[in-house]
């Protein structure tokens, strides 16, 4: 809802900025002048909103007022200014006679000022006490402490941790001592009233914990929102805590996700994007091939076995980024500053150019554009032993990009695999066409920022 309000506010600001700009430029604003500019600028505004989305300006954490945000705003305004010029002089110029050089400059300045004021006001509102939900956490576990830390350190989430219920007197780290602690769960209702609690998060789902359910049920008349830890943790972090899961979670959340309509639409989008980006990359391939061959001996394309949908083995194709015979001693995790990676290979990995041949994997159906990263059989065998529910990531087709890839930095360890699995499970549970398109756009943003060295 907050993201929707942020989006609607931006749309209103764009058209308000246009109205103010026309009034400043011409000294008046009438219906004829407005109608003349409405159509072309609506096209421009639609493109601008997409750019904002790609650059993640609708993520609540980016509404904070800091220097990085100001830098992103300037970057977006420059990009949008260039795009507006291209639109007016290449596309809209065929249908309209307006050439709004002065109007564009004024519009960008007016919108920048209004945009900054709007974001500042929005952040103050969502961080203020009036809109904050007072939160109580019932039970102590590693996951509940992680949740508590998220809530305490991120006021923009609009939750304030007001109470921790610790019925079994578990040890609580000192940094959480700023929060009131209640050990007597039988006094739960009075504590919820006293601390004006709006939301309760229970470590265990109440239907599997009779004692917790009993006292929560007694407070049902208070009209409080109740969540189990897994659902609430997912809600505010975008990942699923694997250590808090049980098998029934997969039965309830995963088994019905693979409907035929979604699978067909996803396949069509995969082919369209793979063909589109594949054709766009043709201009780069000769240069990439030349640089690879000039630096080291060996094949241009590197073939590697990976695990795909339903644990089926397939061959993935990549531009070779390592020296020849890099794995003569067997499969190895890639390490930081890995000496096996060539100079051009390091650049290709950073910009994901080494994965261009995987467009073919998508076209033939081994991979999707969006999904969990396909892993090697040797590592899968190890990770299945070390990481709970790791094999369940193969319930969907692996992807060139994914929710884990855009939310967690590249990693090559068991601990990294655990963290990324939490994001993969979130994607598997919530997969949709809208989420896929969102991930693709955010991937473009990530690659753009990497290319610019940010």
N, C-alpha and C positions, 0 to 999 in steps of 0.2 A: 504494500500500500504506500509506504514511504517513497519507494522508487517511482511508483506511478504519479504521486504528487510532485516529485522532482521533475519528472518528464513533462507533465502537464504545465507546470510552472515555466519550464524552458520554452515550450511552444507559445504560451501566452506572451512571454517576454520577447520572443522573436517578432511576433506581429505588432506588439506594442512599440518595439524599437523601430520597426518599419514606419509605423504611423508617426512617431516622433521625428524620424529622419525626414520624411516627406514634408512635414510642417516646418522643420528647420531649414530645409533646402528651398522651399517655394513660398514660405510665409503663410501658407494656408493648406487645408486638407479637405478636398471635396470628393464626392463619390466617383467622379470621372477619373481623377488622379489616382485614387485608391484602386479602382478596377484595372487601370492600365498596368499597375505594378504588382497586383495581387497574384496573378497566374505565374509569371516568371519567378517571383520571389518565393512562392510556395514550393516550386521545384528546388530552388536553392536551399530553402529551409529543411526540406526533407533530407537532402544530402548532408547538410550540417548535423542534423540529429543522428544520422547513421555514423558520422565521424565521431561525435561525442560518445556514442555507444561503443564503438570500436576501441576508443581510448579510455573506456571504463569510467567515464564521468558520471555514470548513474549508479556506481557503487557507493553505498552510504559512507564508507570509511574515507572516501575521497572528497567528502564535503567539508572536511576539516580545513581551517584556514592556515595554510603554511606555505613556505616558499616553493616547495615542490608543486603544490597545486597551482600557484600563480604561473610557474614555468609551463605547466601543462596547458593552462588557459591560453597563454601567448602562442604556444605551439599550435593549438587547435584553431585559434583565430587566423593565424598565418595560412594554415592548410585550407581553411574554409574560404579565406579571401581569394586564394589562388583558384580553388574549385569554382567559386562564383564567377570569376573572370572567364574561366573556360566555358562555363555553362552559358553565360550571356553572349559570348562572342563566337561560340561554335554551335551550341544546341539551340538555345532560346532565340538567338539572333535570326534564325530562319522563320520564326513565328512572331517576333516582336521587333519594333523599331527602337526600343529604349537601349541606351548605352550608358548605364548608371555608374560612371567612374566615381564622381563626387559622392553620389548616394551611398555607394559601397563603403567608402572610407568613413563617412559619417555614421553609417549603420554599424560598422564594426566597433567604433568607439562607443556609441550609445549602448550597444548590446553588452560590451565588455563591462561597462560601469554597472548596468542593471544586473548582469549575470553575477558579478561579485557580491553585490548587495543581497541578491536573492539567495545565493548559497550561504552567505554569512547568517542571514536571518533564519534560513532553514535549519542550519546546524545548531544555532542557539535554541530553536524551538524543540528539536528532537532530543537535545541534550539537557533541556530544562526539566525541572521537577514536575511541571504540570503534565507532561506526556510520559514520564517515566513509569514503568511498571515495577512495583516493589516485588522482588523475587525471594522465594524461600526454597532452599534445597534440603530435601529430606534424605539423609543417609550420606555416609562418607565412603568414597572409593577414589581410585586414581582419576577416573573419568569425571566424577563430580567436582574434584578439586581443579581439574583442567577447565571445566565449565565455569567454576567460580572465578578463576583467573581471567577468563575471557570477558566475563560480565564486568568485573571490577576495572579492568584496564581499557575497556571500550565503551565509554558512556554514550557514544553515538548509536549503540544498539538499543537504547531506550529502556534498559533494565537496570535496576539498582538492587544489589544483593543486600537484603535487610535481615535475613535470618537463615541460620544453618541449624538443622535439627540433627543431632548426633546421638541416637538412641543407644548405640552400643559403646559409647565413650571412646571412639577411635581417636588416634592422635591426629591433630590438625596442625599443619605448619604455621609458624609464627606470623607469616605475612597475612594470614586470614583472620588474625585475632581482632582486627578492626570491626569484624562482623559479629553481632550477637549470636550466641550459641545456646540452644535449648536441648537438654539431654532427656527430659521427660516427655516422651511422645504422647502420653495420655493427656498432656496439657496443650496439645497441638492447636486446638481450636482457639483457645484464649490467646496464644502467641500469634496466631494469624491475624486475629482482630487487633491486638495491641500494636503490631508492626504494619498494619494496613496493607497486608499482602494481597496482590492481584494475581500472582502466578505461582504455582507450586510445581516443582520438579522432583520427582521421586526416583531414587537410584534404581529401584526395581519396579517394573510395571505392577501397579496395584493389584491386578487380577492374579498375579503369581505370588503376592506377598500379603497374606490375610491380615497381619497385624497392622501394616501400613494402610491397607485398604480400609480397615475398620475405622481408624481415626480420621482418615481423609473423608470417609463417607459422613461422619458426624458433622463435618464442616461444609457439606455440599450446599447448604442454604446460603452460604456467604457469597455465592456466585463468583467463585474463583476459577481461573483456568488451571487445569491439571494436565501435566505432561509426564510421560516417562522420560528417563534420562536420554535414551537413544534418540527419540524423536526431537527433543528440544535441542540437544547437541547438534543434530543435523540441521535444524532450523537456523541456528545462528552461526554455524561454522562451515556448512556446505560439505561435510564429510560424516561418515558413519564410524563410531568408535567400535572397532572390531573386538576389543576385549570385553565389551558389555553385551555382545550378541549371543543369542542362542539359535539353535536350528529352526525353531518355529518362526523366527524373524524372516528367514528366507522363504518359508512357505507362505507367509502372509504378504510379503512385499515384492517378491521376485517372480513367482510362478506364473502370474497372469500378465506379465509385461509384454510378452512377445505376441502381439496380435498381428494379423496378416496385413491390415491396412497400413499400420505404422511401418512394418517391414518393407512393404512395397514402396511407400513414399520415401523411406530412407535410402532404398536402393537407387531410386531415380535421382535423388539429390547427390548420392555418391558418384554416380556416373557423370552427371552434369558438371560437378565441381572438379572431378578428376580430369575430364576432357578439357575443361576451361583452363585450369591451372597447368595442365600438361602442355597444351598449345602455347601458353604464355611462357613456359620455361624452355621451349625449343631454342630460343635465341641465346640462352645461357649455356646450353649443353656443349657446343663446340669449344667455348672458352674453358669450361670446367674440365673437359676431356684433355685439352692441351696442357693445362696446369698440372693435372694429375700425372700425365705421362712424362712431363719435363722434370718433375721432382723425384719420382721413384719408379722402379720397375714393377711390373705386375699388371693384372687385368684392370680394365676400367670399371667394370661392374663387379661388385662383390656379392656373392650369394651366401645366404645364411639360413639355417633351419630355425623355424619359430613354431610356437604353439598357438593355434587359432581357436575358432569357435568349436565348442564341445571337445576340446583337447585334440583336435585334428592337426597333424603336422603339415606345414606348407613351407615353401621357399620364398623368402623375402629378398628383394633386390635393392641394392644401395650403391652409390658411387663409393669406390674404395677410398677410405680415409686413413688407413693404416699402411705401414710398410708391408711388403710381401712376406708371407709366412709369419705374420704377427702372432698367430696362435698355434705354432708348431708344437708347443708343449701342452695344448689343450685349452679349453674355454676359460677365460679369465674376466673378472669384473674390470670394466674400464676405470682407471684411477685418475685422480687429479694430476695434471702435468704428466700424463702418460707418454713415455718416450716412444711408444709404438705409433703414435698418431703423427702424421706428417703435418707440415705447415699449412698446406692447402686443406688437409683433412681437418685441422683444428678450426679453420675458418668455416668450412662446410658444415661441421657439426654445430657450431655456434649459430649459424644462420639457417640450419636445417636443409641446406641445399643438397646434402648427401642423400636425402630421402626422396628426391625427385623421381627416381625410378619406381618408387612405391606407388605412383599413380597407376602403374600397370597392375600392381597387386589389387588395387581398388577396382579397376575396370573388370578384371577377371573374377572378382568376387571373393578373394582370400581375405581382404581387409575392407574396412569401412573408412570413411573420412574421419569419423569420430568414434572413439571407443578406447578401451584400455590398451596400453602399449603392449604389443606382442613380445613375449619373452622367449628366451632360448630354452630348449628342453633340459639342458644340464642345470640351469639355474632354477627352472620350475620345479624339478625334482627336489632340489635343496629347499626352496622356499615353501613348498607344501609341507615339509617337515617342521619348518621354523615359524611360519606365519599362519595363524588360525584363519581358516576359510579362504586361503589364497587361491585354491583351485576354482572357487566360485566366480572369479573374474572371467573365466572362460565360458560363462553362460551367454555372453554376447560376443559379436565379432570384434576382433581387435581393430584399433584405429591408428591413423596417421597422426592425429592429435586427439586430445581427450581432456576431460575435466581435471584429471590428475596432472597432466602435462602443463596446463595453464595456471594451476594453483600451487604447484610444488616444484622447486628447482630440480634440475637433472641430478639423479642420484644413482649410485651403484653399490649398494650395500643392503643387508637384510633389514636394517632399521629404516632405510629409505623405502624399501619395498613395503614395509608395514604402513608407513605414512601414506604412500601413494594408493595402497589398497583401500584405505578409508575413503578417498576421493572416488576411486573406481566404483565402490559399492554405492556411493551416493548417485553416481551417474546411472548405474544399472537399475536402481530403484526408480529414478525420476526421469529416465530417458524419454525424450519427446523431440519432435521436429524443431520446436522453438528452442529447446536447450542445445540441440546440435548446431543450429545456425548461430546461436550465441557463442558457442565454443569456437566455431570457425572464425567469426569476426574477432574474437579476443585473441585467437592465434595470430591473425594478421597483425593485430596491435603489438603482440609480443615480438614477432619477427621484425616489425618496423623499429621498435625500440632497441632491439639487439643490433640491427644494422647501423643505427645512429650512435651506438656505443653507450646506451643508457641502461 
